[in-house]
Amino acid sequence: MATASGSRRTRAELPLEDIGGGVASRALGMEAGTIGEISLPASGWAHRHTFYEIVYVDAGVGTHIIDFEAFPVRPATLYFLRPGQVHLWNYRSQPTGYLLVFTEEFLLTRPSREDLSRDVALFTALADVAELQLDAAQASWFVMTLKDIVREYQGAEDDHKSVLQAYVHVLLARAGRLVSSACPRQHISRSSLLVRQFNDLVTHRVQVEQSVRAFSDQLGVTPSHLADIVKGLTGRTPSEIIRGARIVEAKRLLEYTEKTVAQIAYDLGFKDTAYFGRFFKRESGVTPGEFRRTLVKESVTVDA
């Protein structure tokens, strides 16, 4: 568990950031620039986004925490974050580099469904890895591409949206190759796409109680077909994945907000606080209160 100084619960709600950059950027559904231009959150400020984010770091000292996993800040590193993930920077020397943020609609406007499916799936796979360290040659290519993206974004010439979408597509594809080279290559079949769509739905609807049948209806398949595909590709049942997502969200709220256990239970669709407590202990091994007390002790130890 990565709990660091500055990440104490000081808010009633987890801050949710939307794309900035003015009206034009919000209409475009994308923003690009150096970390200094777009700004980096204060050290220790836990928050989440409505958008996808790619960060390239070329300098800095500290830690980047993404959903409880701590990554040391190192030069020539890419980070990929999905909407809804909680992250924070704890840095002694502020990171510098480049930042890309874009909405799902920015990808959804592609004319080819195949490209759309591939880009969403690519980002999902990259966010599962979260961090990608680059060698000198790889870093050179990504920095060059990021500079091209920033120039295109700032130029705002005719058809610049389609050009930016093409750049993002190429960047994701090249990053995906690096991930694939380090692990067995996976073909994005209909089955694997269904699993990723299911995972995305679960992530986006984690605060609304949903049954396997409800998710299967939204995906246009039967519950038994969804169960067979998900179990076959992940080794976990749909119900296990749903429970896991709710536990992650519960831990986020316990660590980064001042909400009571009863409030968190209500937020996650539990009508009975006692049942939520039993559910949490069964899935994580400790009660919500014990989990939060452990975080407080760890925070005191780090501060000391």
SERO-4910 file (N, C-alpha, C, O; in steps of 0.05 Angstrom, whole numbers):
BEGIN
 pado doro    nc1    nc2    nc3   cac1   cac2   cac3    cc1    cc2    cc3    oc1    oc2    oc3
  Met    A     17    -24      0      0      0      0     18     25      0     35     28     17
  Ala    A     13     42    -19     30     66    -21     15     90    -10     -1    103    -24
  Thr    A     20     96     15      8    120     27     31    139     33     50    131     46
  Ala    A     29    164     24     51    182     26     42    208     39     18    215     40
  Ser    A     61    223     49     56    249     61     41    266     41     48    267     17
  Gly    A     20    280     51      5    298     33    -20    285     22    -37    299     11
  Ser    A    -24    259     26    -47    245     15    -69    241     36    -87    224     32
  Arg    A    -68    255     58    -88    252     79   -116    260     69   -118    275     50
  Arg    A   -136    249     82   -163    255     74   -170    284     83   -174    288    107
  Thr    A   -172    302     65   -178    330     73   -203    340     58   -210    364     59
  Arg    A   -217    322     43   -240    331     27   -264    312     32   -261    288     37
  Ala    A   -287    324     29   -311    307     31   -315    290      6   -327    269      7
  Glu    A   -305    300    -17   -307    286    -42   -280    285    -56   -263    303    -52
  Leu    A   -275    265    -72   -251    264    -88   -254    284   -111   -274    283   -125
  Pro    A   -235    303   -114   -237    322   -136   -238    308   -163   -223    288   -168
  Leu    A   -255    317   -181   -258    305   -208   -251    327   -228   -266    347   -230
  Glu    A   -229    323   -242   -220    344   -261   -231    339   -289   -233    316   -298
  Asp    A   -239    360   -303   -248    359   -330   -226    373   -347   -208    386   -337
  Ile    A   -229    370   -373   -210    383   -392   -211    413   -389   -233    425   -389
  Gly    A   -188    426   -387   -187    455   -385   -180    466   -413   -190    457   -433
  Gly    A   -162    486   -413   -153    497   -438   -172    515   -453   -166    523   -476
  Gly    A   -195    522   -441   -213    540   -454   -235    526   -469   -235    502   -471
  Val    A   -253    542   -481   -276    532   -495   -267    515   -519   -279    494   -524
  Ala    A   -247    524   -534   -238    510   -558   -229    482   -551   -235    463   -565
  Ser    A   -213    479   -529   -203    453   -521   -226    435   -513   -225    411   -519
  Arg    A   -245    446   -499   -268    429   -490   -284    420   -513   -294    397   -514
  Ala    A   -288    438   -533   -302    430   -557   -287    409   -573   -299    390   -584
  Leu    A   -261    411   -574   -244    392   -588   -243    365   -573   -242    344   -585
  Gly    A   -245    367   -546   -243    343   -530   -214    334   -526   -209    310   -522
  Met    A   -196    353   -527   -168    346   -525   -152    370   -517   -159    393   -524
  Glu    A   -130    366   -503   -111    387   -495    -83    375   -495    -79    352   -487
  Ala    A    -64    391   -505    -36    382   -506    -17    405   -500    -22    427   -508
  Gly    A      5    398   -486     25    418   -480     46    407   -462     46    383   -456
  Thr    A     65    424   -454     84    415   -434     70    414   -407     49    426   -403
  Ile    A     82    400   -389     71    398   -362     69    426   -350     50    432   -336
  Gly    A     88    443   -355     88    470   -345     65    487   -356     53    503   -342
  Glu    A     59    483   -382     37    498   -394     10    489   -384     -7    506   -379
  Ile    A      6    464   -381    -20    454   -372    -22    453   -342    -44    454   -330
  Ser    A      1    452   -329      4    452   -299      3    424   -288    -11    407   -298
  Leu    A     17    420   -267     18    395   -252      5    399   -225     11    420   -212
  Pro    A    -12    381   -216    -24    384   -190     -4    387   -167     19    377   -170
  Ala    A    -11    400   -146      7    403   -123     14    375   -112     -2    356   -114
  Ser    A     38    374   -101     47    348    -90     28    338    -69     20    353    -51
  Gly    A     20    313    -71      2    301    -51    -27    305    -56    -44    297    -39
  Trp    A    -35    318    -79    -63    324    -84    -76    301    -99    -71    298   -123
  Ala    A    -92    285    -85   -105    262    -97   -130    271   -112   -146    287   -102
  His    A   -133    261   -136   -156    269   -153   -161    248   -174   -145    229   -177
  Arg    A   -182    251   -190   -187    234   -213   -196    251   -236   -202    275   -233
  His    A   -198    239   -260   -204    254   -284   -229    243   -298   -237    220   -293
  Thr    A   -242    260   -314   -263    251   -332   -251    241   -359   -266    231   -375
  Phe    A   -225    245   -363   -213    241   -388   -190    221   -387   -182    213   -365
  Tyr    A   -180    213   -410   -156    197   -413   -132    216   -411   -133    239   -420
  Glu    A   -110    205   -400    -86    222   -397    -61    206   -403    -57    184   -395
  Ile    A    -43    219   -419    -16    208   -424      4    229   -414      3    252   -422
  Val    A     22    220   -397     42    238   -386     70    227   -395     75    204   -391
  Tyr    A     86    245   -405    114    238   -411    132    254   -392    130    279   -392
  Val    A    148    241   -376    165    255   -357    194    253   -366    204    232   -372
  Asp    A    207    276   -368    236    276   -375    254    284   -352    279    282   -355
  Ala    A    243    294   -330    259    300   -307    240    303   -282    216    306   -285
  Gly    A    252    301   -259    237    303   -234    245    282   -214    257    262   -221
  Val    A    239    287   -188    245    268   -167    221    265   -149    210    285   -139
  Gly    A    213    241   -145    190    236   -128    176    210   -134    188    191   -144
  Thr    A    150    209   -129    134    185   -133    108    192   -147     96    213   -141
  His    A     99    175   -165     73    178   -178     56    154   -168     63    131   -174
  Ile    A     34    160   -155     17    138   -144     -9    137   -160    -24    156   -163
  Ile    A    -14    113   -171    -38    108   -188    -53     85   -175    -44     62   -175
  Asp    A    -77     92   -164    -93     71   -151    -77     53   -133    -77     28   -136
  Phe    A    -63     65   -114    -49     51    -92    -22     40   -101     -7     29    -84
  Glu    A    -15     41   -126     11     31   -135     31     54   -139     24     73   -154
  Ala    A     54     53   -127     73     75   -127     95     70   -149    107     48   -149
  Phe    A     99     89   -166    119     88   -186    140    110   -182    132    134   -180
  Pro    A    165    104   -180    185    126   -177    186    143   -202    185    133   -224
  Val    A    187    169   -198    189    187   -221    217    185   -233    237    190   -220
  Arg    A    218    177   -259    243    173   -273    242    187   -300    220    188   -312
  Pro    A    265    196   -310    265    207   -337    257    186   -358    260    162   -353
  Ala    A    248    196   -381    241    179   -404    220    158   -396    223    134   -402
  Thr    A    198    167   -383    177    149   -374    150    160   -383    144    184   -381
  Leu    A    133    142   -394    106    148   -401     87    136   -380     91    114   -370
  Tyr    A     66    151   -374     45    142   -356     18    144   -371     13    163   -386
  Phe    A      1    124   -367    -25    123   -380    -47    120   -358    -46    102   -342
  Leu    A    -66    138   -358    -88    138   -338   -115    138   -352   -120    155   -369
  Arg    A   -132    120   -343   -160    119   -352   -178    138   -336   -170    146   -314
  Pro    A   -201    146   -347   -220    162   -331   -228    147   -306   -232    122   -307
  Gly    A   -230    161   -284   -239    149   -259   -217    139   -240   -222    136   -217
  Gln    A   -193    135   -251   -171    126   -234   -163    149   -215   -163    172   -223
  Val    A   -155    142   -191   -145    162   -172   -114    162   -173   -102    141   -172
  His    A   -103    186   -176    -74    187   -176    -64    213   -162    -80    232   -159
  Leu    A    -40    213   -153    -27    236   -141      3    235   -146     15    214   -148
  Trp    A     15    258   -146     44    261   -148     54    269   -121     44    288   -108
  Asn    A     75    256   -111     90    265    -88    119    270    -98    134    251   -102
  Tyr    A    125    295   -101    151    301   -113    168    320    -96    157    339    -84
  Arg    A    194    316    -97    213    334    -85    223    354   -105    229    377    -99
  Ser    A    225    345   -130    232    362   -152    210    359   -173    206    336   -183
  Gln    A    196    380   -180    172    378   -197    179    366   -224    197    375   -238
  Pro    A    163    346   -233    168    333   -259    164    353   -282    147    371   -280
  Thr    A    179    349   -303    175    364   -328    171    345   -351    178    321   -348
  Gly    A    160    354   -372    155    337   -395    131    346   -411    126    370   -414
  Tyr    A    115    327   -420     92    333   -437     67    319   -427     68    299   -413
  Leu    A     44    331   -434     18    321   -424     -2    322   -446     -6    342   -459
  Leu    A    -16    299   -450    -38    297   -469    -63    288   -453    -61    269   -438
  Val    A    -85    302   -457   -110    293   -445   -132    293   -467   -132    311   -484
  Phe    A   -150    274   -467   -171    273   -487   -194    257   -477   -191    239   -460
  Thr    A   -218    263   -488   -242    250   -480   -246    224   -496   -233    220   -516
  Glu    A   -265    208   -487   -272    184   -502   -285    192   -529   -281    178   -549
  Glu    A   -299    215   -529   -311    224   -554   -290    232   -575   -295    229   -599
  Phe    A   -266    241   -565   -245    247   -584   -237    222   -600   -231    225   -624
  Leu    A   -238    199   -588   -232    174   -602   -257    164   -617   -255    152   -638
  Leu    A   -280    170   -606   -305    159   -617   -312    171   -644   -328    160   -659
  Thr    A   -300    194   -651   -306    207   -676   -291    195   -700   -294    205   -722
  Arg    A   -276    174   -695   -263    161   -718   -283    149   -737   -304    139   -729
  Pro    A   -278    151   -763   -297    140   -782   -298    110   -783   -318     98   -791
  Ser    A   -276     96   -774   -275     67   -776   -279     55   -748   -264     61   -729
  Arg    A   -299     38   -746   -304     24   -720   -280      7   -712   -274      4   -688
  Glu    A   -266     -4   -732   -243    -20   -726   -222     -4   -712   -210    -13   -692
  Asp    A   -216     20   -722   -196     37   -710   -205     45   -682   -189     46   -663
  Leu    A   -231     52   -679   -241     60   -653   -237     37   -633   -225     42   -611
  Ser    A   -245     13   -640   -242     -9   -621   -213    -13   -614   -206    -19   -591
  Arg    A   -196    -10   -634   -168    -15   -629   -156      6   -611   -140      0   -593
  Asp    A   -163     32   -615   -152     53   -598   -161     50   -569   -145     53   -551
  Val    A   -187     46   -565   -197     43   -538   -184     18   -525   -176     20   -501
  Ala    A   -182     -4   -539   -169    -28   -528   -140    -23   -522   -129    -32   -502
  Leu    A   -126     -9   -540    -98     -3   -536    -94     13   -510    -76      7   -494
  Phe    A   -111     34   -507   -107     50   -483   -113     34   -458    -99     37   -438
  Thr    A   -133     17   -459   -140      0   -436   -116    -17   -429   -109    -20   -405
  Ala    A   -103    -30   -449    -80    -47   -444    -57    -31   -432    -43    -40   -414
  Leu    A    -53     -6   -443    -31     10   -433    -36     20   -405    -18     21   -388
  Ala    A    -61     27   -399    -68     36   -371    -65     13   -352    -59     17   -328
  Asp    A    -69    -12   -361    -65    -35   -343    -35    -37   -335    -29    -44   -313
  Val    A    -18    -30   -354     11    -29   -348     18     -4   -332     35     -5   -314
  Ala    A      5     18   -338      7     44   -324     33     59   -331     32     83   -336
  Glu    A     55     46   -330     81     59   -333     97     45   -355     98     21   -356
  Leu    A    110     61   -372    126     50   -394    153     65   -395    153     89   -402
  Gln    A    174     51   -387    200     64   -388    212     60   -416    209     39   -428
  Leu    A    226     81   -426    236     81   -453    266     83   -454    279     95   -436
  Asp    A    278     70   -474    307     74   -478    311     99   -493    292    113   -500
  Ala    A    337    106   -499    343    132   -512    330    135   -539    319    157   -545
  Ala    A    331    115   -555    319    116   -582    289    119   -581    277    134   -595
  Gln    A    276    103   -563    247    104   -560    239    132   -550    219    143   -559
  Ala    A    253    142   -530    247    168   -519    249    190   -540    232    208   -540
  Ser    A    269    188   -557    273    208   -578    249    209   -596    239    230   -604
  Trp    A    239    185   -604    215    184   -622    191    195   -609    176    211   -621
  Phe    A    186    188   -583    161    197   -570    162    227   -565    142    241   -567
  Val    A    186    238   -558    188    266   -553    183    282   -579    169    302   -579
  Met    A    194    272   -601    190    284   -627    160    285   -634    149    305   -643
  Thr    A    147    262   -630    118    260   -636    102    278   -618     83    291   -627
  Leu    A    109    278   -592     94    296   -573     97    325   -581     78    341   -579
  Lys    A    121    333   -589    125    361   -598    108    367   -623     97    389   -625
  Asp    A    106    348   -641     89    351   -665     60    355   -657     46    371   -668
  Ile    A     51    339   -637     24    341   -628     18    368   -615     -2    380   -621
  Val    A     37    377   -599     33    403   -586     32    426   -607     16    444   -604
  Arg    A     50    424   -627     50    445   -647     23    445   -663     12    466   -668
  Glu    A     14    421   -670    -11    419   -684    -35    429   -667    -52    443   -677
  Tyr    A    -34    422   -642    -55    431   -623    -55    462   -621    -76    474   -622
  Gln    A    -32    473   -618    -30    502   -615    -36    517   -641    -45    540   -640
  Gly    A    -30    505   -664    -34    518   -689    -63    520   -697    -72    540   -709
  Ala    A    -79    500   -689   -108    500   -694   -115    507   -723   -133    523   -729
  Glu    A   -101    494   -742   -106    498   -770   -129    481   -780   -141    465   -764
  Asp    A   -136    484   -805   -158    468   -816   -153    438   -812   -131    428   -816
  Asp    A   -175    424   -806   -173    395   -802   -154    386   -780   -145    363   -780
  His    A   -148    404   -762   -128    396   -741   -138    374   -723   -122    360   -711
  Lys    A   -165    372   -720   -175    351   -703   -168    323   -714   -159    305   -700
  Ser    A   -172    320   -740   -166    294   -752   -137    288   -752   -128    265   -749
  Val    A   -120    309   -754    -91    305   -753    -83    297   -725    -67    279   -721
  Leu    A    -95    310   -705    -89    303   -677    -98    274   -670    -84    260   -656
  Gln    A   -121    267   -681   -130    239   -676   -111    219   -688   -106    198   -677
  Ala    A   -101    226   -712    -82    208   -725    -56    206   -709    -45    184   -706
  Tyr    A    -46    228   -699    -22    228   -682    -26    211   -657     -9    194   -650
  Val    A    -49    214   -644    -55    199   -620    -56    169   -626    -46    152   -611
  His    A    -69    163   -649    -71    135   -657    -43    122   -661    -38    100   -651
  Val    A    -25    137   -675      2    127   -680     17    124   -653     31    104   -649
  Leu    A     14    144   -636     28    143   -610     19    118   -594     36    104   -582
  Leu    A     -7    113   -593    -17     90   -578     -7     64   -591      0     45   -577
  Ala    A     -7     63   -617      2     39   -631     31     33   -625     38     10   -620
  Arg    A     48     54   -626     76     50   -620     81     42   -591     97     24   -586
  Ala    A     66     54   -573     68     47   -545     59     18   -541     70      3   -526
  Gly    A     37     11   -555     27    -16   -553     46    -37   -563     48    -59   -551
  Arg    A     62    -31   -583     82    -49   -593    103    -55   -571    112    -77   -568
  Leu    A    111    -33   -557    131    -37   -536    120    -55   -514    135    -72   -503
  Val    A     94    -52   -507     83    -69   -486     81    -98   -497     87   -117   -482
  Ser    A     73   -101   -522     70   -128   -534     96   -142   -535     97   -167   -533
  Ser    A    118   -127   -540    144   -140   -543    154   -151   -516    171   -169   -515
  Ala    A    142   -141   -494    151   -150   -468    133   -172   -457    138   -183   -435
  Cys    A    111   -178   -471     93   -199   -462     81   -213   -486     83   -202   -509
  Pro    A     69   -236   -483     58   -250   -506     38   -233   -522     22   -219   -510
  Arg    A     41   -234   -548     24   -218   -565     -5   -228   -564    -10   -252   -566
  Gln    A    -24   -209   -561    -52   -216   -559    -68   -204   -582    -67   -180   -587
  His    A    -82   -221   -597    -98   -212   -618   -124   -200   -606   -136   -213   -589
  Ile    A   -132   -177   -616   -157   -164   -605   -180   -177   -620   -190   -166   -640
  Ser    A   -190   -199   -610   -212   -214   -622   -238   -202   -612   -238   -185   -595
  Arg    A   -260   -212   -623   -286   -204   -613   -290   -210   -583   -302   -194   -568
  Ser    A   -279   -233   -575   -281   -241   -547   -266   -222   -529   -276   -213   -508
  Ser    A   -241   -216   -536   -225   -198   -519   -236   -170   -519   -234   -156   -499
  Leu    A   -248   -161   -542   -260   -135   -543   -285   -134   -524   -289   -114   -510
  Leu    A   -300   -156   -524   -323   -157   -506   -315   -155   -477   -327   -142   -461
  Val    A   -293   -169   -470   -283   -168   -442   -274   -139   -435   -280   -130   -413
  Arg    A   -261   -126   -453   -252    -99   -448   -276    -79   -446   -275    -61   -429
  Gln    A   -296    -83   -463   -320    -67   -461   -334    -72   -434   -344    -53   -422
  Phe    A   -335    -97   -425   -346   -103   -399   -331    -89   -377   -343    -77   -359
  Asn    A   -304    -91   -378   -288    -79   -357   -292    -48   -356   -293    -36   -335
  Asp    A   -294    -36   -380   -299     -7   -382   -326      0   -370   -328     20   -355
  Leu    A   -346    -16   -376   -373    -11   -365   -372    -13   -334   -383      4   -320
  Val    A   -360    -34   -324   -358    -38   -295   -344    -14   -282   -353     -4   -261
  Thr    A   -322     -5   -294   -307     18   -283   -324     43   -283   -323     58   -263
  His    A   -338     49   -304   -354     73   -306   -379     73   -289   -389     94   -282
  Arg    A   -389     49   -282   -414     47   -267   -410     35   -239   -428     24   -228
  Val    A   -386     37   -229   -379     24   -204   -396     36   -181   -400     22   -161
  Gln    A   -405     60   -183   -421     73   -162   -451     67   -165   -467     78   -149
  Val    A   -458     51   -184   -486     44   -188   -487     13   -186   -474     -1   -202
  Glu    A   -504      3   -168   -505    -26   -165   -515    -38   -192   -536    -30   -202
  Gln    A   -500    -57   -202   -506    -70   -228   -503   -100   -226   -484   -110   -214
  Ser    A   -522   -114   -237   -520   -143   -238   -506   -152   -263   -503   -136   -282
  Val    A   -497   -177   -264   -485   -188   -288   -506   -187   -311   -498   -180   -334
  Arg    A   -531   -192   -305   -551   -190   -326   -554   -162   -337   -556   -158   -361
  Ala    A   -552   -142   -320   -554   -114   -329   -531   -107   -347   -536    -94   -368
  Phe    A   -507   -116   -341   -484   -111   -358   -487   -126   -384   -480   -115   -405
  Ser    A   -496   -151   -383   -498   -167   -408   -519   -154   -426   -515   -154   -451
  Asp    A   -541   -144   -415   -561   -130   -431   -549   -106   -445   -555   -101   -469
  Gln    A   -533    -90   -431   -520    -67   -443   -501    -74   -465   -497    -59   -484
  Leu    A   -489    -98   -463   -469   -107   -483   -482   -123   -505   -469   -130   -525
  Gly    A   -508   -129   -502   -522   -143   -523   -516   -173   -525   -517   -184   -547
  Val    A   -509   -185   -502   -504   -214   -502   -519   -226   -478   -529   -212   -461
  Thr    A   -520   -252   -477   -534   -265   -455   -515   -267   -431   -490   -266   -435
  Pro    A   -525   -268   -407   -508   -271   -383   -490   -295   -385   -467   -294   -376
  Ser    A   -499   -317   -395   -483   -341   -396   -460   -338   -416   -438   -347   -411
  His    A   -465   -325   -439   -444   -320   -459   -423   -301   -447   -399   -306   -450
  Leu    A   -432   -280   -433   -413   -261   -421   -396   -276   -400   -372   -272   -399
  Ala    A   -409   -293   -384   -394   -308   -364   -373   -326   -376   -351   -328   -366
  Asp    A   -381   -340   -397   -362   -359   -410   -338   -344   -421   -315   -353   -418
  Ile    A   -343   -322   -435   -321   -307   -448   -303   -294   -427   -278   -296   -428
  Val    A   -315   -281   -407   -299   -267   -386   -283   -287   -370   -259   -283   -365
  Lys    A   -295   -309   -362   -281   -330   -347   -258   -342   -363   -236   -347   -353
  Gly    A   -264   -347   -389   -244   -359   -406   -219   -342   -411   -197   -353   -412
  Leu    A   -223   -316   -413   -201   -298   -419   -187   -286   -394   -164   -279   -395
  Thr    A   -202   -284   -372   -190   -271   -348   -186   -290   -325   -170   -284   -307
  Gly    A   -199   -313   -326   -198   -332   -303   -216   -323   -280   -216   -336   -259
  Arg    A   -231   -301   -284   -249   -291   -263   -277   -290   -274   -281   -286   -298
  Thr    A   -296   -293   -257   -324   -290   -266   -332   -261   -267   -318   -244   -255
  Pro    A   -353   -254   -283   -362   -226   -283   -368   -216   -255   -362   -193   -249
  Ser    A   -380   -232   -238   -387   -224   -211   -362   -217   -195   -362   -197   -180
  Glu    A   -340   -232   -199   -315   -226   -185   -303   -200   -194   -293   -185   -178
  Ile    A   -305   -194   -220   -295   -169   -230   -311   -146   -220   -300   -125   -213
  Ile    A   -338   -149   -219   -355   -127   -208   -348   -122   -179   -346    -99   -171
  Arg    A   -346   -144   -163   -339   -140   -135   -312   -127   -131   -308   -110   -114
  Gly    A   -292   -135   -148   -266   -124   -146   -266    -94   -152   -252    -78   -138
  Ala    A   -281    -85   -172   -283    -57   -178   -296    -41   -156   -287    -18   -150
  Arg    A   -316    -52   -143   -329    -38   -121   -310    -36    -97   -311    -16    -82
  Ile    A   -293    -56    -92   -274    -55    -70   -253    -34    -75   -246    -19    -57
  Val    A   -243    -32   -100   -223    -12   -107   -235     16   -102   -222     33    -91
  Glu    A   -260     20   -111   -273     46   -107   -277     52    -77   -273     75    -68
  Ala    A   -285     32    -62   -288     36    -33   -261     44    -20   -261     61     -3
  Lys    A   -240     31    -28   -213     38    -17   -205     66    -24   -193     80     -8
  Arg    A   -211     74    -49   -205    102    -57   -219    122    -39   -207    141    -29
  Leu    A   -245    117    -34   -260    136    -18   -252    135     11   -252    155     25
  Leu    A   -244    111     21   -235    109     49   -208    123     53   -203    136     73
  Glu    A   -191    122     33   -164    134     35   -164    164     30   -151    179     44
  Tyr    A   -179    172     10   -176    200      0   -199    219      7   -198    242     -1
  Thr    A   -219    209     21   -241    227     29   -246    224     59   -237    205     72
  Glu    A   -262    242     70   -270    241     98   -297    229    101   -309    230    123
  Lys    A   -308    217     80   -335    205     82   -335    183    103   -316    169    107
  Thr    A   -358    181    116   -362    159    136   -366    133    121   -371    133     97
  Val    A   -363    111    135   -367     85    123   -396     83    113   -401     71     92
  Ala    A   -415     94    128   -443     94    119   -447    109     93   -461    100     75
  Gln    A   -434    132     90   -436    148     66   -424    133     42   -435    134     20
  Ile    A   -401    120     47   -388    105     25   -405     82     17   -408     76     -7
  Ala    A   -417     68     36   -435     46     30   -458     56     13   -465     42     -7
  Tyr    A   -469     78     19   -492     90      4   -483     97    -25   -496     91    -44
  Asp    A   -459    109    -27   -448    117    -53   -445     93    -71   -448     95    -96
  Leu    A   -438     70    -60   -433     46    -76   -458     29    -79   -456      6    -90
  Gly    A   -481     39    -71   -506     25    -76   -513      4    -55   -531    -12    -60
  Phe    A   -500      5    -32   -507    -13    -10   -528      0      7   -523     22     18
  Lys    A   -551    -12     10   -572      0     27   -568     -6     57   -579      7     74
  Asp    A   -550    -25     62   -545    -34     90   -516    -31     96   -499    -44     83
  Thr    A   -509    -13    115   -481     -8    121   -468    -33    133   -444    -39    127
  Ala    A   -482    -48    148   -471    -73    160   -464    -93    138   -443   -106    139
  Tyr    A   -481    -95    118   -476   -113     96   -451   -104     80   -434   -120     72
  Phe    A   -449    -77     76   -425    -67     63   -400    -74     79   -379    -82     67
  Gly    A   -401    -72    105   -378    -79    122   -370   -109    119   -347   -115    117
  Arg    A   -391   -126    118   -385   -155    114   -374   -160     87   -355   -176     84
  Phe    A   -385   -147     67   -375   -149     39   -346   -141     37   -329   -154     25
  Phe    A   -339   -118     49   -312   -107     48   -292   -126     62   -271   -132     51
  Lys    A   -300   -137     85   -282   -155     99   -278   -181     84   -256   -192     83
  Arg    A   -300   -191     72   -298   -216     57   -279   -213     33   -264   -231     27
  Glu    A   -280   -190     20   -264   -186     -4   -235   -176      2   -217   -182    -14
  Ser    A   -231   -162     24   -205   -151     29   -191   -161     54   -167   -156     58
  Gly    A   -206   -175     71   -194   -187     95   -195   -170    119   -188   -179    141
  Val    A   -203   -145    117   -205   -126    140   -231   -111    137   -243   -110    115
  Thr    A   -240    -99    159   -264    -82    158   -257    -55    146   -234    -48    145
  Pro    A   -277    -39    137   -271    -12    127   -256      5    148   -238     19    142
  Gly    A   -265      3    173   -252     18    194   -223     10    198   -206     27    202
  Glu    A   -218    -16    198   -190    -26    201   -173    -17    178   -150     -9    182
  Phe    A   -184    -17    154   -169     -8    130   -161     21    133   -139     29    128
  Arg    A   -180     38    142   -175     66    144   -155     72    167   -138     89    164
  Arg    A   -157     57    189   -138     61    211   -110     54    203    -91     67    212
  Thr    A   -107     33    187    -81     25    177    -68     47    160    -44     52    162
  Leu    A    -85     60    144    -75     82    127    -65    105    144    -44    117    138
  Val    A    -80    111    165    -72    133    183    -45    127    196    -28    145    197
  Lys    A    -41    103    205    -15     95    217      7     97    197     29    107    204
  Glu    A      3     88    172     24     89    152     30    118    146     54    125    141
  Ser    A     10    136    145     15    164    139     32    177    161     50    192    155
  Val    A     26    170    186     41    181    208     70    171    207     88    187    212
  Thr    A     74    146    200    101    135    197    117    149    176    140    156    180
  Val    A    104    155    152    118    169    131    125    197    139    147    206    134
  Asp    A    105    211    152    111    238    160    133    240    181    149    259    181
  Ala    A    136    219    197    156    219    218    184    216    205    204    216    219
***
